[in-house]
Structure formats: C-alpha cells, structure tokens
Amino acid sequence: MSQIVQRFGAWNEIEKLEYYIRRYQNAIVVIQRTNYIPSSAVGFKSALPGAEAKQEDILCHAKKIVPLKKRLYELTGRCSPLSPKWPR
C-alpha cells in the first residue's frame, strides 16, 4: 500500500509538487501516444492542425512542470520526485 494511501491528513507541499509533476508528465505521454485531435469548445475551429496542436499542448504541460521542479529543488535539493512514474 502506498505511503499516501496509508496516512491521514492534508498533503504537505512536497507531496503536492511531486504529484503534479507526475501528473503533467503522464499527460505528456498520453498526448504523445494518441492520435491527436485537439480539444476545444463546441463550435470552435482550431487554427492549428493536429500535429501542431499536439506539440503546442506538450509544450504547455512542460512549461507547467518547470516551476514545480524549481520549487521542489528549493525545498529538497532534488528536482525529481521520489514517487515512481505512473504506469502507462
């Protein structure tokens, strides 16, 4: 049983940072592995074709990871989470 499931109470900042880093990394992998049709609001026509929109979304998630890793480094001296990568 994982450490997070066993304990009670609020997550601390380090656990949240590690969770969101892994979450965004997993989102990038999912985007890379799928035939990509960009999601958009109903009736909205995307200006970007599928491959360009896919790359744009990957970069968007990567930009979210950078500040999280910087903050994790400030708190712990390491920039990668201790938790294992999510299953694919």
C-alpha positions in Angstrom: 0.0 0.0 0.0 1.4 3.4 -0.9 2.6 5.8 1.7 0.0 8.4 0.7 -2.9 6.0 1.0 -1.9 4.9 4.5 -1.6 8.3 6.0 -4.3 10.6 7.0 -4.5 14.4 7.0 -3.6 17.1 4.5 -0.8 16.6 2.0 2.3 18.7 2.5 3.7 20.9 -0.2 6.4 18.5 -1.3 3.8 15.7 -1.9 1.6 18.1 -3.9 4.6 19.1 -6.0 5.6 15.5 -6.7 2.0 14.6 -7.5 1.6 17.4 -10.0 5.0 16.8 -11.7 4.0 13.2 -12.2 0.5 14.2 -13.4 1.8 16.6 -16.1 4.5 14.1 -17.1 1.8 11.4 -17.6 -0.4 13.9 -19.6 2.6 14.5 -22.0 3.0 10.7 -22.5 -0.8 10.3 -23.2 -0.7 13.1 -25.7 2.3 11.6 -27.4 0.8 8.2 -27.7 -2.6 9.1 -29.1 -3.9 10.1 -32.5 -4.4 13.7 -31.5 -7.5 15.7 -32.1 -7.2 18.9 -30.2 -10.0 19.5 -27.7 -11.8 22.8 -28.0 -15.0 24.4 -27.1 -18.1 23.4 -29.1 -18.3 25.3 -32.4 -14.7 26.5 -32.1 -12.5 25.7 -35.0 -8.8 25.3 -34.1 -6.3 27.3 -36.0 -3.7 24.6 -35.6 -3.7 21.2 -37.3 -3.4 18.1 -35.2 0.4 17.8 -35.1 0.9 21.4 -34.3 -1.8 21.4 -31.7 -0.2 18.3 -30.2 3.2 20.0 -30.0 1.6 23.1 -28.5 -0.1 21.1 -25.8 3.0 19.2 -24.9 5.0 22.4 -24.5 2.2 23.9 -22.4 2.4 20.9 -20.0 6.2 21.1 -20.0 6.0 24.8 -19.1 3.9 23.8 -16.1 6.4 21.3 -14.9 9.4 23.7 -14.8 8.3 25.9 -11.9 7.1 22.8 -10.0 10.6 21.2 -10.3 12.3 24.5 -9.3 10.2 24.8 -6.2 10.9 21.1 -5.3 14.6 21.8 -5.7 14.3 24.8 -3.4 12.6 22.7 -0.7 14.5 19.4 -1.0 17.7 19.9 -3.1 16.4 17.5 -5.8 14.3 18.2 -8.8 12.7 14.8 -9.5 10.0 13.2 -7.4 10.8 10.2 -5.2 7.5 8.6 -6.2 7.7 6.2 -9.1 6.4 7.2 -12.5 2.8 6.3 -13.2 2.0 3.1 -15.0 1.5 3.5 -18.7 
